[in-house]
Amino acid sequence: MSKKAKWGTQEFTGRLFKFYMQQCDLIEELYQFQFNSQKKNKNQRVESLYLLLYSMHDTASSIGMLSVNQKINESYMLARALVEKIINYIYLLFCDEEDYKRYLSYTKQKGYRNLKKDIKVGELIAELKWSGDFNLNNDPELKRAVELFTSEKKRKPITRWGNLKIEEMLDSIAKRSGLNIKMLMLAMLAIYDDASEALHGTLYGTIFYIGLFSGGSLKTKGEIISSVHGQLSLLYMALGGCIDSLLEAVNKVFPIEPIIKKSKENYDGLSVLDDESKGKQKGWNVKV
């Protein structure tokens, strides 16, 4: 990347977009490599979590398509989903067996519960129900999963598969795997809260990316455009780093050295940025 490319410019953002899309391609290369290595793979978790990995590429590439067309709010919504998928996947590679099985059991019981759903507002009731018949008693494993995710007191469904906050999951990842989690932490700071606001339809979540809440006053069209470019650059940098962390984690349980090498080449291409431009937005510094 040219030293003349400055944070907040179209050139800078375009080159970070290229970096991000190169990282996305490595997710695809990873799941294809895993698929072609199924007979050699001895790690049961890598095999059972294959579809989660596959879905990461769909999400990551969708972010690319949306963001390049300036659909920034929607990009952030999907970015949160991608960060959560990556953190869940890495956590599940290294967590204890009880948590891993809990994740799989959640999937089973959720599918069953979706056969009948309803909502009540006042005296009105709306219902979605599968037209077929299914006897839960005929499937003891599914019945155990349903019980596991039913609260003891109110007998209502438990809507989260895990008991840990994301920060606690990251701490567990670092301690169990030795993985450097700094880029995952950056993604949480840069993406998670803003994406939540966008998902929940707040005014802040609608316009945060144009820089009105960055602590300064943007007075010109050029300043607003620069702020938008900066926001996209931060998004690409954080997500690209997350993907690098994903690959490093997988490499600890399923050797993928050629893919790791490509990620480092992509990532090292950003190191020629001068310190003044690297990781800086108007009034903000990124530190990892």
N, C-alpha and C positions, 0 to 999 in steps of 0.2 A: 504494500500500500504506500502511495506517495506521501512524503512528509508534508506536502502542500495541502493535502486533504485535511480539512479542519472539521471538528465536531460541529454539527448543526448545518452542514452543507449537504447538497444533494449527492456530491461525489462521495463523501464520507459514508453517508447512509447507504448508497448503492453498493459500495464495496463490502460493508458489513452485511448487507442482504446476501451478497454472493457467498460470503463466509458461512452465513446461517444455512443457506440452501445446500452448500457442500456438506455441512454437518447432517442435514436431513437425509442426504443421499447415503450417509454412513449407517443410519438406522435401517434403511432398506437393505443395504449390503449385509448388515448384521443378521436380520431375520432370515434372509436368503441363505446365508452361511449356516445358520442354525438348522434350517430346514434340510439342507443338503447333508448335514452332519448328524442326523438323528440317530443313525445306527451306532455312531461312535460316541455320542453324548451319553454320559453316565450320570448327569445331574438331573434328577427328577424335577426339580423346581424350574430349571431353565426350560424343560420340555412343557410343563403344565402351564407356564406363564407366557407361552409363545404368542398367543392371541393378544395379550396385553401389549407385548412388544410391537406386534404388527399394527395395532391401533395407534401407537405413538407416531408411526410414520404418516398415517392418514391425518392425524391432528396437526403434526408439524408442517406437512406440505400444505394443508388448508390455511394455516397461518400465513405461509408465504404467499398464497394466491390472494388472500384478503388484504394483507398489508401493502403489497405492491400496488393495489388499487385504492389505497388510502382508506380502507375500512378498518380504522384503528381500534375503535371500541370493540368490534367483533373479534379482531385479532387478539386483544387482551383477554377477552372471555375464553377463547380457546387456549391462550397461553397458560392461563391458570390450570385448565384441564391437563395440559401437557406436563406442567411442572408436577402436579399431583400424581399423574401416571408414572413419571420417572421416579419420584420419591417412593411411591408405593412399590414399584418394581424392585428398586435397589433394596429397600427394607426387607421385602419378602425373600430376597436371595440369602439374607444373613440372619433373619430373625429365628427365634426358637420354633420348634415344630408345632407347638400349640397355636401360636399366632398365625402361622402359615396355613394350618388346617382350618382355622377360624375364617380366614379370607375365602377359602374355597367353599366352606359351608354357607357363608353369607350369600354367595352367588346362587347356590341351589335353592335356599329358602326364599330368596327374592323372586326368582322365577315362579315359584309356586304361589307366592302371595299376589303376584301380578295377575293371576287368573281371575281375581275378583277384587275390585277397588271401588270405593264409594266416598262421597263427600257430602256432608250435611251443612246447610246454611239456613238457619231458622227452621222452618218446616219443610224446606225443599231438600230433596235428596237426588243426587246424580250418581249413577252406577255404571261401571264397566265390568262385564262378567263374561268369561269364556262359556260357550254354549255346551261344551262337553262335560263329562263326569270324571272325577278323579278322587279316589279314596286314599287319603293320606296314610291310613293304617297299613296299606299294602306296600309301603316303601319306608321301612324302619329308619334307614339312613337319612332320608329327607325329613322324616318326623323329628328325629333328633336335632337336625339343623334348625327346624322351625322353633323347637323348644328353646334352643340355644339363643335365638334372637327374639325371644318373647320376654318382656319384663315380668318379674315374679309378682310384683304388687298389683299393677294395673292390667296385666295380661295384654299389653299392647306391643306392637312390633318395635324392635330396636333397629334404628335406621342407620347405624354406623357399624362397619365391620370390625373396627379396631377401637381400643381404649386409649390410645396415645394421641396427644397433640402432634402436629407436624414437627414442631421443634424437638419434641421427645423422640420422634422417629429419626430425625437427623442425628441426634445425639447417640442413639443406638447404632445407627449406621457407622458413625465415626469410630465408636468403641469396638464394634464387632468386626469391622472390615479394615479399619485403618485408612479408609478413603478420605481424601481431602474434600470437605463438604462446603468450602467457601463459595463456589459458584452456585451451589444449590441454595445457600443462604442469600446470596445476592438476588437470585431469581425471586425468592420469597419477598424480599424488600421491594424490588423493582416492579413486581407484577401482581402479587396476590391481592393486596387491599384494593388497588385501583380496579382490578378485574371484578372483584366482589361488588364494588359500587356500580360498575357498568351492568353487571348481571341483575342487580336489584333495582335498576331504573332510576337512580338518584340523579339530580342535576349535575352534581360533581362528577359522577361516573359517565355522564354524557359529554362533558367538555374538558376533563382534566388534561387531556393530551395536548391541548393547544397552549398550555403554559400559564393559564390565568392564576393558578394556585402555586406557582413555583417560588413565591417570595419576592418577586420583582414585578415591575409594571411593563407589559409589552404594549408598545404604542403604535408600532408600524406593522404593515403586512409582512415585511421582510423578517421582523423579529418573531412573529407568529409562525411563519414558515420554518424558520430556523429552530424554533422550539419543537415543532412537530417532527422535524428531522432528528433532533436530539432524542426525542421520546422513542422513535423507531430504532435508532441506533442502540439505545439502551436495551430495548426489547431483544434485538438480534444478538447482542453481545451476551446477555443473560441466558437466553435459550441455547445459543451455541455452546456456551460453557456448561450448561446442564447436560447437553448431549455428550460432551466430552467426559463428564463425570459418570454418566450412564455407561459409556464404553469402558472406562477404567474399572467400574464395579464388575461388569460382566467378565472382564479379563481376569479377575481374581478367581473365578469359578469355572470359566470356560474360555480357554486361551484364544485370543483374537488379535495377536500382535500386529499383523498386517493392517488391520482396521485402525488399531490404536496409532500406528505410525502415520496414517493418513490424517487422522484427527489432529495430531500434533503439528503436522505440516500446515493444515488449515489454520489452526490456532496461532502458530508461530508467525504466520503471515501478518498478524495484527501488531506484532511487537515493534515494528519500525515506526509506529506513531510516536511523536514526541510527547513528553510527559504533560505538557500544557494542554494538549488536545485529548489525550487518552483518558476515557472515562469521565469527561467533564461536560456538564450541561450548564446553562446559564444559572449561576448561583449555587451549583451543586457539584460535589466531587464524589466519585465512586471509589470506594476503598475495599479491596478484597485481599 
